[in-house]
Amino acid sequence: MTKVIRTISNDILVENICFIPTMGSLHNGHLSLVDLGKKTNLKTLVSIFLNRRQFNDIKDFENYPNQLDSDVQKLYDRGVDYIFVPEEDYIYPSSGIETVSPNEIGRVLEGYSRPGHFEGVLTVVKRLFDLIQPSYSVFGKKDAQQLFLIKNMIREFNLNIQIIEGDIVRDKNGLALSSRNNHLSSTAKLKASCIFDSLLKTAESISSNKDYEEAIKEGSKNFVKNEIVLDYLELVDTENFKSPSKYSKKLKLLIAAYVENIRLIDNVDIEL
Ligand code: PAF
């Protein structure tokens, strides 16, 4: 029996919880994280909280789609145990909430383009972890830098939480599912599918000739003809999110780009 809750009571704290945080506007990517959570056979708790603090652009916050009724319905259909829909002042009471700042990895890529974003993410995730005290928590690999920083935070605060990582879910043209896709016209969605194509081609050329800079320069050229404005296309070592060294074996190619002024991110893994 699914329960919608506004606060975390003591009877929830005595359970073993698998926690799936979301900001709502749920799509099949989120639902795949819920499915991973259900596989743990623990009680599943999905939060829906649009966290103002992680939006560096207020317009982005205001335009974020709000579909609470259909979100709740989707989670009922999935059979989650708890749908946690807190009020803002429950998450952020006037005092006592610790702000969590990311390490230097929080200031590159997404962190560079969206100042304050990761501080907002880590602060709310730590607050939610403190409230819910889950044994497991599920995060998607699409937000690769977020996932890296959350794992780092878990180590730093010595939290006893296991992270489950969910694969990126894509539409039939390869576009990674995102709540922001709701803002794209169908033409823009088609144009945006070249993001994944280019990632795959660039990844292929990185693993075959290993001239990273040249491959990225070539890969970047694909976007102009599709009217896509590239923010970054960068390669990192998956282990430390820094530029790869000659010893790196697992790499991540990450992209952020604007299609019709909507910011999209994506990434692929490369094994050398
Ligand atoms: O990935 C998201 O949707 C958000 O950053 C999260 C983890 C729910 C925190 O607000």
py3Dmol code that shows the C-alpha trace and the ligand (Angstrom):
import py3Dmol

protein = """\
ATOM      1  CA  MET A   1       0.000   0.000   0.000  1.00  0.00           C
ATOM      2  CA  THR A   2       1.558   3.294  -1.149  1.00  0.00           C
ATOM      3  CA  LYS A   3       1.461   6.181   1.340  1.00  0.00           C
ATOM      4  CA  VAL A   4       1.950   9.861   0.539  1.00  0.00           C
ATOM      5  CA  ILE A   5       3.782  11.489   3.437  1.00  0.00           C
ATOM      6  CA  ARG A   6       4.785  15.074   4.241  1.00  0.00           C
ATOM      7  CA  THR A   7       7.178  14.345   7.107  1.00  0.00           C
ATOM      8  CA  ILE A   8       9.392  11.454   8.221  1.00  0.00           C
ATOM      9  CA  SER A   9       7.987   9.771  11.316  1.00  0.00           C
ATOM     10  CA  ASN A  10       9.727   7.380  13.696  1.00  0.00           C
ATOM     11  CA  ASP A  11       7.951   4.317  12.262  1.00  0.00           C
ATOM     12  CA  ILE A  12       9.704   5.008   8.922  1.00  0.00           C
ATOM     13  CA  LEU A  13      13.077   5.386  10.608  1.00  0.00           C
ATOM     14  CA  VAL A  14      12.926   1.855  12.035  1.00  0.00           C
ATOM     15  CA  GLU A  15      12.549   0.417   8.514  1.00  0.00           C
ATOM     16  CA  ASN A  16      15.311  -0.418   6.067  1.00  0.00           C
ATOM     17  CA  ILE A  17      14.756   2.119   3.335  1.00  0.00           C
ATOM     18  CA  CYS A  18      15.900   2.366  -0.255  1.00  0.00           C
ATOM     19  CA  PHE A  19      15.603   6.042  -1.084  1.00  0.00           C
ATOM     20  CA  ILE A  20      15.124   7.503  -4.576  1.00  0.00           C
ATOM     21  CA  PRO A  21      15.327  11.321  -4.580  1.00  0.00           C
ATOM     22  CA  THR A  22      13.636  13.259  -7.386  1.00  0.00           C
ATOM     23  CA  MET A  23      12.460  16.751  -8.175  1.00  0.00           C
ATOM     24  CA  GLY A  24       9.280  15.424  -9.796  1.00  0.00           C
ATOM     25  CA  SER A  25       8.176  15.608 -13.436  1.00  0.00           C
ATOM     26  CA  LEU A  26       8.880  11.911 -13.556  1.00  0.00           C
ATOM     27  CA  HIS A  27       9.796  10.144 -16.797  1.00  0.00           C
ATOM     28  CA  ASN A  28      10.920   6.607 -17.582  1.00  0.00           C
ATOM     29  CA  GLY A  29      14.470   7.465 -16.483  1.00  0.00           C
ATOM     30  CA  HIS A  30      13.214   8.133 -12.947  1.00  0.00           C
ATOM     31  CA  LEU A  31      10.972   5.084 -13.060  1.00  0.00           C
ATOM     32  CA  SER A  32      13.960   2.903 -13.989  1.00  0.00           C
ATOM     33  CA  LEU A  33      15.645   4.172 -10.785  1.00  0.00           C
ATOM     34  CA  VAL A  34      12.513   3.250  -8.847  1.00  0.00           C
ATOM     35  CA  ASP A  35      12.635  -0.240 -10.384  1.00  0.00           C
ATOM     36  CA  LEU A  36      16.269  -0.602  -9.292  1.00  0.00           C
ATOM     37  CA  GLY A  37      15.243   0.468  -5.812  1.00  0.00           C
ATOM     38  CA  LYS A  38      12.457  -2.100  -5.697  1.00  0.00           C
ATOM     39  CA  LYS A  39      14.947  -4.849  -6.557  1.00  0.00           C
ATOM     40  CA  THR A  40      16.601  -4.331  -3.147  1.00  0.00           C
ATOM     41  CA  ASN A  41      13.395  -5.702  -1.555  1.00  0.00           C
ATOM     42  CA  LEU A  42      13.637  -2.940   1.041  1.00  0.00           C
ATOM     43  CA  LYS A  43      10.870  -0.405   1.590  1.00  0.00           C
ATOM     44  CA  THR A  44      11.108   2.153  -1.207  1.00  0.00           C
ATOM     45  CA  LEU A  45      10.755   5.850  -0.491  1.00  0.00           C
ATOM     46  CA  VAL A  46      10.666   8.340  -3.390  1.00  0.00           C
ATOM     47  CA  SER A  47      10.952  12.033  -2.583  1.00  0.00           C
ATOM     48  CA  ILE A  48       9.489  14.736  -4.794  1.00  0.00           C
ATOM     49  CA  PHE A  49      11.034  18.048  -3.820  1.00  0.00           C
ATOM     50  CA  LEU A  50      11.845  20.835  -6.244  1.00  0.00           C
ATOM     51  CA  ASN A  51      14.986  22.152  -4.616  1.00  0.00           C
ATOM     52  CA  ARG A  52      15.201  25.880  -5.277  1.00  0.00           C
ATOM     53  CA  ARG A  53      18.749  26.022  -3.884  1.00  0.00           C
ATOM     54  CA  GLN A  54      20.276  24.037  -6.744  1.00  0.00           C
ATOM     55  CA  PHE A  55      18.980  26.368  -9.478  1.00  0.00           C
ATOM     56  CA  ASN A  56      21.495  29.054 -10.311  1.00  0.00           C
ATOM     57  CA  ASP A  57      18.944  30.492 -12.746  1.00  0.00           C
ATOM     58  CA  ILE A  58      15.614  31.400 -11.132  1.00  0.00           C
ATOM     59  CA  LYS A  59      13.815  31.169 -14.504  1.00  0.00           C
ATOM     60  CA  ASP A  60      14.930  27.568 -14.782  1.00  0.00           C
ATOM     61  CA  PHE A  61      13.393  26.908 -11.345  1.00  0.00           C
ATOM     62  CA  GLU A  62      10.142  28.671 -12.221  1.00  0.00           C
ATOM     63  CA  ASN A  63       9.861  26.839 -15.545  1.00  0.00           C
ATOM     64  CA  TYR A  64      10.505  23.420 -14.068  1.00  0.00           C
ATOM     65  CA  PRO A  65       7.439  21.337 -14.975  1.00  0.00           C
ATOM     66  CA  ASN A  66       5.147  20.613 -12.009  1.00  0.00           C
ATOM     67  CA  GLN A  67       3.132  17.433 -12.523  1.00  0.00           C
ATOM     68  CA  LEU A  68       2.537  16.279  -8.966  1.00  0.00           C
ATOM     69  CA  ASP A  69      -0.729  14.411  -9.600  1.00  0.00           C
ATOM     70  CA  SER A  70       0.625  12.379 -12.497  1.00  0.00           C
ATOM     71  CA  ASP A  71       3.921  11.791 -10.626  1.00  0.00           C
ATOM     72  CA  VAL A  72       2.027  10.397  -7.638  1.00  0.00           C
ATOM     73  CA  GLN A  73      -0.058   8.199  -9.949  1.00  0.00           C
ATOM     74  CA  LYS A  74       3.080   6.801 -11.633  1.00  0.00           C
ATOM     75  CA  LEU A  75       4.587   5.953  -8.254  1.00  0.00           C
ATOM     76  CA  TYR A  76       1.350   4.310  -7.066  1.00  0.00           C
ATOM     77  CA  ASP A  77       1.372   2.213 -10.247  1.00  0.00           C
ATOM     78  CA  ARG A  78       4.986   1.236  -9.540  1.00  0.00           C
ATOM     79  CA  GLY A  79       4.003   0.158  -6.020  1.00  0.00           C
ATOM     80  CA  VAL A  80       6.512   2.284  -4.083  1.00  0.00           C
ATOM     81  CA  ASP A  81       5.962   2.255  -0.334  1.00  0.00           C
ATOM     82  CA  TYR A  82       6.311   5.951   0.467  1.00  0.00           C
ATOM     83  CA  ILE A  83       6.011   9.085  -1.646  1.00  0.00           C
ATOM     84  CA  PHE A  84       7.595  11.866   0.358  1.00  0.00           C
ATOM     85  CA  VAL A  85       6.367  15.327  -0.671  1.00  0.00           C
ATOM     86  CA  PRO A  86       7.807  17.722   1.907  1.00  0.00           C
ATOM     87  CA  GLU A  87       7.109  21.434   2.247  1.00  0.00           C
ATOM     88  CA  GLU A  88      10.059  23.748   1.739  1.00  0.00           C
ATOM     89  CA  ASP A  89      10.218  24.752   5.422  1.00  0.00           C
ATOM     90  CA  TYR A  90      10.412  21.103   6.516  1.00  0.00           C
ATOM     91  CA  ILE A  91      13.520  20.626   4.390  1.00  0.00           C
ATOM     92  CA  TYR A  92      14.920  24.048   5.209  1.00  0.00           C
ATOM     93  CA  PRO A  93      13.799  25.177   8.663  1.00  0.00           C
ATOM     94  CA  SER A  94      15.047  28.649   9.584  1.00  0.00           C
ATOM     95  CA  SER A  95      18.116  27.300  11.385  1.00  0.00           C
ATOM     96  CA  GLY A  96      20.250  24.227  11.896  1.00  0.00           C
ATOM     97  CA  ILE A  97      20.713  23.158   8.275  1.00  0.00           C
ATOM     98  CA  GLU A  98      24.286  22.571   7.320  1.00  0.00           C
ATOM     99  CA  THR A  99      25.359  23.824   3.895  1.00  0.00           C
ATOM    100  CA  VAL A 100      27.501  21.214   2.148  1.00  0.00           C
ATOM    101  CA  SER A 101      30.100  22.573  -0.258  1.00  0.00           C
ATOM    102  CA  PRO A 102      31.582  20.356  -2.937  1.00  0.00           C
ATOM    103  CA  ASN A 103      35.326  19.838  -3.314  1.00  0.00           C
ATOM    104  CA  GLU A 104      37.165  21.271  -6.335  1.00  0.00           C
ATOM    105  CA  ILE A 105      35.381  18.847  -8.706  1.00  0.00           C
ATOM    106  CA  GLY A 106      32.205  20.774  -7.938  1.00  0.00           C
ATOM    107  CA  ARG A 107      33.680  23.856  -9.583  1.00  0.00           C
ATOM    108  CA  VAL A 108      34.400  22.409 -13.025  1.00  0.00           C
ATOM    109  CA  LEU A 109      32.089  21.447 -15.935  1.00  0.00           C
ATOM    110  CA  GLU A 110      28.510  21.743 -14.578  1.00  0.00           C
ATOM    111  CA  GLY A 111      29.838  23.495 -11.492  1.00  0.00           C
ATOM    112  CA  TYR A 112      31.642  26.090 -13.596  1.00  0.00           C
ATOM    113  CA  SER A 113      28.639  26.770 -15.828  1.00  0.00           C
ATOM    114  CA  ARG A 114      26.121  26.689 -12.982  1.00  0.00           C
ATOM    115  CA  PRO A 115      27.753  28.354  -9.966  1.00  0.00           C
ATOM    116  CA  GLY A 116      26.272  27.154  -6.664  1.00  0.00           C
ATOM    117  CA  HIS A 117      24.466  24.235  -8.303  1.00  0.00           C
ATOM    118  CA  PHE A 118      26.370  21.450  -6.570  1.00  0.00           C
ATOM    119  CA  GLU A 119      26.290  23.179  -3.210  1.00  0.00           C
ATOM    120  CA  GLY A 120      22.491  23.193  -3.558  1.00  0.00           C
ATOM    121  CA  VAL A 121      22.428  19.528  -4.602  1.00  0.00           C
ATOM    122  CA  LEU A 122      24.729  18.288  -1.833  1.00  0.00           C
ATOM    123  CA  THR A 123      22.961  20.355   0.812  1.00  0.00           C
ATOM    124  CA  VAL A 124      19.528  18.945  -0.044  1.00  0.00           C
ATOM    125  CA  VAL A 125      20.767  15.369  -0.509  1.00  0.00           C
ATOM    126  CA  LYS A 126      22.579  15.466   2.862  1.00  0.00           C
ATOM    127  CA  ARG A 127      19.445  16.919   4.494  1.00  0.00           C
ATOM    128  CA  LEU A 128      17.281  14.193   2.919  1.00  0.00           C
ATOM    129  CA  PHE A 129      19.760  11.494   3.979  1.00  0.00           C
ATOM    130  CA  ASP A 130      19.737  12.858   7.545  1.00  0.00           C
ATOM    131  CA  LEU A 131      15.933  12.879   7.646  1.00  0.00           C
ATOM    132  CA  ILE A 132      15.328   9.497   6.008  1.00  0.00           C
ATOM    133  CA  GLN A 133      18.436   7.570   7.088  1.00  0.00           C
ATOM    134  CA  PRO A 134      18.257   5.155   4.159  1.00  0.00           C
ATOM    135  CA  SER A 135      20.374   1.994   3.809  1.00  0.00           C
ATOM    136  CA  TYR A 136      20.445   2.383   0.019  1.00  0.00           C
ATOM    137  CA  SER A 137      19.902   5.280  -2.332  1.00  0.00           C
ATOM    138  CA  VAL A 138      19.558   5.292  -6.126  1.00  0.00           C
ATOM    139  CA  PHE A 139      20.995   7.941  -8.480  1.00  0.00           C
ATOM    140  CA  GLY A 140      21.149   8.080 -12.269  1.00  0.00           C
ATOM    141  CA  LYS A 141      24.390   8.073 -14.268  1.00  0.00           C
ATOM    142  CA  LYS A 142      23.130  10.859 -16.523  1.00  0.00           C
ATOM    143  CA  ASP A 143      24.058  13.343 -13.803  1.00  0.00           C
ATOM    144  CA  ALA A 144      27.532  11.831 -13.659  1.00  0.00           C
ATOM    145  CA  GLN A 145      29.236  14.706 -11.862  1.00  0.00           C
ATOM    146  CA  GLN A 146      26.415  14.891  -9.303  1.00  0.00           C
ATOM    147  CA  LEU A 147      26.770  11.141  -8.698  1.00  0.00           C
ATOM    148  CA  PHE A 148      30.544  11.481  -8.283  1.00  0.00           C
ATOM    149  CA  LEU A 149      30.148  14.316  -5.748  1.00  0.00           C
ATOM    150  CA  ILE A 150      27.431  12.506  -3.788  1.00  0.00           C
ATOM    151  CA  LYS A 151      29.629   9.397  -3.459  1.00  0.00           C
ATOM    152  CA  ASN A 152      32.411  11.674  -2.321  1.00  0.00           C
ATOM    153  CA  MET A 153      30.131  13.304   0.262  1.00  0.00           C
ATOM    154  CA  ILE A 154      29.103   9.884   1.597  1.00  0.00           C
ATOM    155  CA  ARG A 155      32.783   9.043   2.143  1.00  0.00           C
ATOM    156  CA  GLU A 156      33.571  12.430   3.639  1.00  0.00           C
ATOM    157  CA  PHE A 157      30.727  12.277   6.195  1.00  0.00           C
ATOM    158  CA  ASN A 158      31.235   8.561   6.719  1.00  0.00           C
ATOM    159  CA  LEU A 159      27.557   7.852   5.991  1.00  0.00           C
ATOM    160  CA  ASN A 160      26.424   4.250   6.022  1.00  0.00           C
ATOM    161  CA  ILE A 161      24.529   4.410   2.713  1.00  0.00           C
ATOM    162  CA  GLN A 162      25.086   2.181  -0.322  1.00  0.00           C
ATOM    163  CA  ILE A 163      24.643   3.887  -3.668  1.00  0.00           C
ATOM    164  CA  ILE A 164      22.958   2.111  -6.579  1.00  0.00           C
ATOM    165  CA  GLU A 165      23.733   3.629  -9.989  1.00  0.00           C
ATOM    166  CA  GLY A 166      21.075   3.638 -12.696  1.00  0.00           C
ATOM    167  CA  ASP A 167      21.941   3.568 -16.402  1.00  0.00           C
ATOM    168  CA  ILE A 168      20.928   6.411 -18.679  1.00  0.00           C
ATOM    169  CA  VAL A 169      17.539   5.825 -20.317  1.00  0.00           C
ATOM    170  CA  ARG A 170      17.183   7.158 -23.888  1.00  0.00           C
ATOM    171  CA  ASP A 171      14.357   7.721 -26.332  1.00  0.00           C
ATOM    172  CA  LYS A 172      14.306   5.827 -29.632  1.00  0.00           C
ATOM    173  CA  ASN A 173      16.616   8.425 -31.224  1.00  0.00           C
ATOM    174  CA  GLY A 174      19.168   8.227 -28.453  1.00  0.00           C
ATOM    175  CA  LEU A 175      18.230  11.440 -26.625  1.00  0.00           C
ATOM    176  CA  ALA A 176      18.795  10.942 -22.884  1.00  0.00           C
ATOM    177  CA  LEU A 177      15.512  11.308 -20.986  1.00  0.00           C
ATOM    178  CA  SER A 178      15.307  14.477 -18.931  1.00  0.00           C
ATOM    179  CA  SER A 179      12.491  16.563 -17.470  1.00  0.00           C
ATOM    180  CA  ARG A 180      13.872  19.410 -19.573  1.00  0.00           C
ATOM    181  CA  ASN A 181      12.980  17.526 -22.768  1.00  0.00           C
ATOM    182  CA  ASN A 182       9.368  18.603 -22.049  1.00  0.00           C
ATOM    183  CA  HIS A 183      10.423  22.082 -23.158  1.00  0.00           C
ATOM    184  CA  LEU A 184      11.735  20.914 -26.544  1.00  0.00           C
ATOM    185  CA  SER A 185       9.675  21.048 -29.740  1.00  0.00           C
ATOM    186  CA  SER A 186       9.614  17.806 -31.763  1.00  0.00           C
ATOM    187  CA  THR A 187      12.077  19.349 -34.258  1.00  0.00           C
ATOM    188  CA  ALA A 188      14.405  20.248 -31.411  1.00  0.00           C
ATOM    189  CA  LYS A 189      14.167  16.718 -30.033  1.00  0.00           C
ATOM    190  CA  LEU A 190      15.314  15.362 -33.385  1.00  0.00           C
ATOM    191  CA  LYS A 191      18.173  17.865 -33.567  1.00  0.00           C
ATOM    192  CA  ALA A 192      19.147  16.971 -30.005  1.00  0.00           C
ATOM    193  CA  SER A 193      19.546  13.314 -30.920  1.00  0.00           C
ATOM    194  CA  CYS A 194      22.825  14.281 -32.615  1.00  0.00           C
ATOM    195  CA  ILE A 195      24.230  14.814 -29.091  1.00  0.00           C
ATOM    196  CA  PHE A 196      24.337  11.074 -28.426  1.00  0.00           C
ATOM    197  CA  ASP A 197      25.499  10.287 -31.980  1.00  0.00           C
ATOM    198  CA  SER A 198      28.404  12.686 -31.603  1.00  0.00           C
ATOM    199  CA  LEU A 199      29.273  11.314 -28.180  1.00  0.00           C
ATOM    200  CA  LEU A 200      29.414   7.793 -29.603  1.00  0.00           C
ATOM    201  CA  LYS A 201      31.517   8.830 -32.615  1.00  0.00           C
ATOM    202  CA  THR A 202      33.920  10.838 -30.475  1.00  0.00           C
ATOM    203  CA  ALA A 203      34.177   8.003 -27.945  1.00  0.00           C
ATOM    204  CA  GLU A 204      34.931   5.582 -30.757  1.00  0.00           C
ATOM    205  CA  SER A 205      37.692   7.776 -32.109  1.00  0.00           C
ATOM    206  CA  ILE A 206      39.148   8.285 -28.594  1.00  0.00           C
ATOM    207  CA  SER A 207      39.337   4.562 -27.958  1.00  0.00           C
ATOM    208  CA  SER A 208      40.803   3.794 -31.382  1.00  0.00           C
ATOM    209  CA  ASN A 209      43.422   6.517 -31.883  1.00  0.00           C
ATOM    210  CA  LYS A 210      43.799   7.999 -28.379  1.00  0.00           C
ATOM    211  CA  ASP A 211      44.475  11.516 -29.685  1.00  0.00           C
ATOM    212  CA  TYR A 212      41.950  12.925 -27.231  1.00  0.00           C
ATOM    213  CA  GLU A 213      42.283  16.558 -28.177  1.00  0.00           C
ATOM    214  CA  GLU A 214      41.893  15.939 -31.888  1.00  0.00           C
ATOM    215  CA  ALA A 215      38.896  13.623 -31.343  1.00  0.00           C
ATOM    216  CA  ILE A 216      37.146  16.218 -29.185  1.00  0.00           C
ATOM    217  CA  LYS A 217      37.906  19.003 -31.651  1.00  0.00           C
ATOM    218  CA  GLU A 218      36.418  16.919 -34.474  1.00  0.00           C
ATOM    219  CA  GLY A 219      33.428  15.878 -32.323  1.00  0.00           C
ATOM    220  CA  SER A 220      32.663  19.513 -31.443  1.00  0.00           C
ATOM    221  CA  LYS A 221      32.204  20.391 -35.126  1.00  0.00           C
ATOM    222  CA  ASN A 222      29.042  18.278 -35.458  1.00  0.00           C
ATOM    223  CA  PHE A 223      26.847  20.615 -33.476  1.00  0.00           C
ATOM    224  CA  VAL A 224      26.840  23.846 -35.456  1.00  0.00           C
ATOM    225  CA  LYS A 225      24.943  22.395 -38.398  1.00  0.00           C
ATOM    226  CA  ASN A 226      22.215  21.188 -36.040  1.00  0.00           C
ATOM    227  CA  GLU A 227      21.956  24.618 -34.366  1.00  0.00           C
ATOM    228  CA  ILE A 228      23.196  23.192 -31.099  1.00  0.00           C
ATOM    229  CA  VAL A 229      25.277  25.475 -28.903  1.00  0.00           C
ATOM    230  CA  LEU A 230      27.983  23.542 -27.149  1.00  0.00           C
ATOM    231  CA  ASP A 231      28.876  24.476 -23.583  1.00  0.00           C
ATOM    232  CA  TYR A 232      31.486  21.766 -23.113  1.00  0.00           C
ATOM    233  CA  LEU A 233      32.572  18.424 -24.516  1.00  0.00           C
ATOM    234  CA  GLU A 234      35.178  17.053 -22.129  1.00  0.00           C
ATOM    235  CA  LEU A 235      36.929  13.888 -21.186  1.00  0.00           C
ATOM    236  CA  VAL A 236      37.648  12.920 -17.574  1.00  0.00           C
ATOM    237  CA  ASP A 237      39.076   9.944 -15.732  1.00  0.00           C
ATOM    238  CA  THR A 238      36.025   8.233 -14.193  1.00  0.00           C
ATOM    239  CA  GLU A 239      37.936   7.514 -10.956  1.00  0.00           C
ATOM    240  CA  ASN A 240      38.706  11.138 -10.049  1.00  0.00           C
ATOM    241  CA  PHE A 241      36.858  13.334 -12.565  1.00  0.00           C
ATOM    242  CA  LYS A 242      40.144  14.954 -13.574  1.00  0.00           C
ATOM    243  CA  SER A 243      41.790  15.139 -16.987  1.00  0.00           C
ATOM    244  CA  PRO A 244      42.906  11.644 -17.965  1.00  0.00           C
ATOM    245  CA  SER A 245      46.531  10.665 -17.431  1.00  0.00           C
ATOM    246  CA  LYS A 246      48.467   8.068 -19.435  1.00  0.00           C
ATOM    247  CA  TYR A 247      47.459   5.521 -16.750  1.00  0.00           C
ATOM    248  CA  SER A 248      43.711   6.167 -17.000  1.00  0.00           C
ATOM    249  CA  LYS A 249      41.724   3.115 -18.014  1.00  0.00           C
ATOM    250  CA  LYS A 250      38.145   4.252 -17.514  1.00  0.00           C
ATOM    251  CA  LEU A 251      37.114   7.525 -19.051  1.00  0.00           C
ATOM    252  CA  LYS A 252      33.921   9.506 -19.257  1.00  0.00           C
ATOM    253  CA  LEU A 253      33.089  11.796 -22.152  1.00  0.00           C
ATOM    254  CA  LEU A 254      30.701  14.483 -20.937  1.00  0.00           C
ATOM    255  CA  ILE A 255      28.693  17.044 -22.820  1.00  0.00           C
ATOM    256  CA  ALA A 256      26.486  20.022 -22.028  1.00  0.00           C
ATOM    257  CA  ALA A 257      24.763  21.798 -24.898  1.00  0.00           C
ATOM    258  CA  TYR A 258      21.852  24.121 -25.559  1.00  0.00           C
ATOM    259  CA  VAL A 259      19.082  23.184 -27.974  1.00  0.00           C
ATOM    260  CA  GLU A 260      16.446  25.908 -28.390  1.00  0.00           C
ATOM    261  CA  ASN A 261      17.998  27.490 -25.292  1.00  0.00           C
ATOM    262  CA  ILE A 262      17.338  24.378 -23.224  1.00  0.00           C
ATOM    263  CA  ARG A 263      20.414  23.031 -21.473  1.00  0.00           C
ATOM    264  CA  LEU A 264      20.925  19.299 -21.945  1.00  0.00           C
ATOM    265  CA  ILE A 265      23.636  17.065 -20.536  1.00  0.00           C
ATOM    266  CA  ASP A 266      24.749  13.562 -21.437  1.00  0.00           C
ATOM    267  CA  ASN A 267      27.769  11.283 -21.159  1.00  0.00           C
ATOM    268  CA  VAL A 268      29.233   7.957 -22.257  1.00  0.00           C
ATOM    269  CA  ASP A 269      31.795   5.661 -20.675  1.00  0.00           C
ATOM    270  CA  ILE A 270      34.963   4.675 -22.511  1.00  0.00           C
ATOM    271  CA  GLU A 271      37.117   1.717 -21.460  1.00  0.00           C
ATOM    272  CA  LEU A 272      40.666   1.706 -22.817  1.00  0.00           C
TER     273      LEU A 272
END
"""
ligand_1 = """\
10
PAF
O 19.027 14.616 -9.748
C 18.072 15.278 -9.255
O 16.916 15.176 -9.667
C 18.351 16.233 -8.110
O 19.580 16.851 -8.257
C 18.237 15.568 -6.727
C 19.275 14.489 -6.531
C 16.841 14.976 -6.555
C 18.445 16.609 -5.617
O 17.499 17.624 -5.673
"""
view = py3Dmol.view(width=600, height=400)
view.addModel(protein, "pdb")
view.setStyle({"model": 0}, {"cartoon": {"style": "trace"}})
view.addModel(ligand_1, "xyz")
view.setStyle({"model": 1}, {"stick": {}})
view.zoomTo()
view.show()
